[in-house]
């Protein structure tokens, strides 16, 4: 079935064959370095899988190539719209400017016939000024391939409230945003992210731990970008059965299904839908509802949303 993906990291979704080719590594070794073979012990260990892809994402050619290949993979996965995210500041090691980084990724995505936009990630642990640059870039590229900003990285070590001033600036600049919260950090972090103005939450599933957080999500009509396989890989839940996606969905919360990192988690949306069907017996209508929620909360115009809804139901 046709799908929409809102939470997808470019650097966590590079084909192992490309890593192998560009770094002159044996394919087995490339897979080992970029994919979690078994559950990690923490989000930190999971994030270490990004070291290898980041090594190759430092030139215009390579950025363009991995973006194009991801778009091809999305098309194969029957994705009709995706918001792809990445942190431009991580790609300056060989002298590229932030604009060159973004232009290269946009160029790669545009080579495939699929509707995509970019989300620029500010990073937890980066300086105020470095993250401020991302807001300025988002403003510059807004609705020209970039639709919003995000805050990613190690949640537990860098609470969302430390970034309050940056999100106030983003709001003043008219940039909407999503924030990673309620993944490594607790339900309180979800509430804080919503208070700061996020209309979507990356993960957010730990809101289930606090009724107040669930109420706030419903009251503000927030959409959760749920990434089930990723949550298993970072050891948040022992099994899919323990994952709260079904409970959250049954509560009437806007749920969307995402892969987070296709390579690190060795998954696709198709596979994720299959696993969810198997475990929770979601019906096709449930998935349609979730994709409608994704379209409604996408950072695109009303006209574009109407077009996508039509395409979804074709
Ligand atoms: Zn993420």
Boltz pocket constraint, residues with backbone or C-beta under 6 A from the ligand:
constraints:
  - pocket:
      binder: B
      contacts: [[A, 7], [A, 9], [A, 152], [A, 180], [A, 202], [A, 260]]
      max_distance: 6.0
